[in-house]
Amino acid sequence: MGQDIDTDPDLSAELTEWALSQGATVDGIAAHAFPGKGLGIIVQRRLEAGDTILKIPTSLLRTESSLPDHLQSLAIANECSINGLLALDVCLDTDDSSASSLYSPWRSTLPSFLDVKSSMPLFWTPEAQHLLPPPGQALLRKQQSKLHRDWTAVSERGVAGSSLTLEQYTYRWLLVSTRTFYYTPAESSPSSKSRPRGKSKSKSKSKSHRRSKSNTATHPGQPRQADDCLAIVPFGDFFNHTASPPTVKATYSASGYDFVVTSPHAGPVEKGTELFISYGSHSNDFLLVEYGFILPEGHNAHDALILDEVVLPLFDPEQTAVLEAAGYLGNYVLAAIPSGSSNGGGGDDDDDDDDDDNADGLNPPNEDQNGNECVKDAEVEAEVVCYRTTTALRLLCMPFRWWKRGLECGFDEGDSFQGAVKELIGKLLRTYIDMAGQKIQQVAKLDDGAYADQKDVLTRRWAQILALLTAASKRVR
């Protein structure tokens, strides 16, 4: 349903005129400033699925190949990520440089330093960072490591000049990190995937998805990892993210980026409607650390919670080694997983009841100690935690030889150990509920003046987690 929204004519006209002057094609859309959300893309006339609404030529992209000569040595040596080099390139834009003149209208739309500093956890004080949910803290540590590597390379090589500070560099580093798309360089195999702004690991990244970087670094002379093939796509980076089916798909080719209407709900897209792309299938913890926002409760079908914080301490060193060898250590996910996809959380093991023989006497009994048939809780279990979580917990609830057999042949989810697994899941959820309640209290103690934005987003995120845990706990009961 279209909205009656008036686009700022000056902003829209200036950005559209600039894009057209640089060889872009803009058809039926305009940039629009949304209160509290920044820029987005809005429909100016009725659009149909398949309509190409935006074309950004390769000449307008900022990529590794567009870096100035004095930065190419760092790119060739792979001492710095492409994210880091593009950030430095943006840092070095000066008022009298050709890059500054070319991208001036686009640069004027970028979030301010204060906006980035308040919204991105990488800029927060340790006091606020420590109140992130555990999955967010883990992501933040990886992000800090990447920034440290890039800043070390840039500062030690002296290419940044003595006036550039770490704070200034971090600001641009985050601007690039949250706005770049993936693309396929000419020397690589063809790909239609590109991904949208920011870093996030997802199945589609083109600024038809935005991006998410890997931890792996290449060695001199080796081709770059796919996750380090990044492009700044001016105007294309105005599209906002949705966890619902996106209304626009972005693809990359040798000529540049094409943005095409998908109309997932069938029928035309009406004037006044905001258009969205997908940054990937990400939890709100990921979106917060990598992009600086979370989606409202009920608006992120991909939201999930990693339970490692309460599950891993249950295992002794020997059990930990067993799980690691089997590929079941960590990444224990709580999410509203539809019934029938219980193994979607990890592992290649099949959880079907496909072991009907009792040849070795190793199969667990399907009766309890009193000879009563056990009730299967597989459906409830599937909705509460992922398959790898229940597989790991079974190591605590059944003889080791039966557990090994289950890995090879599949676990019988109606066996006598299912009740113990279910009870353990409930206990873990209650433990996390208590922790979430404590975190909400700690967030409430943050100073309203100094931490207003962080306090708001942390309160909302922990409330989402508490609701997720409470709903899961009720399903277990």
Secondary structure by P-SEA (a helix, b strand, c coil): cccccccaaaaaaaaaaaaaaaccccccbbbbbcccccbbbbbccccccccccbbbccccccccccccccaaaaaaaccccaaaaaaaaaaacccccaaaaaaaaaaaacccaaaaaacccccccaaaaaaccaaaaaaaaaaaaaaaaaaaaaaaaccccccccaaaaaaaaaaaaabbbbbbccccccccbbbcccccccccccccbbbbbcccccccccccccccccccccccccbbbbcccccbbbbbccccbbbbbcccccccccccbbbbbbcccccaaaaaaaccccccccccccccccccccccccccaaaaaaaaaaccccccccccccccccccccccccccccccccccccccccccccccbbbbaaaaaaacccaaaaaaaaaacccaaaaaaaaaccccccccaaaaaaaaaaaaaaaaaaaaaaaaaaaaaccccccaaaaaaaaaaaaaaaaaaaaaaaaac
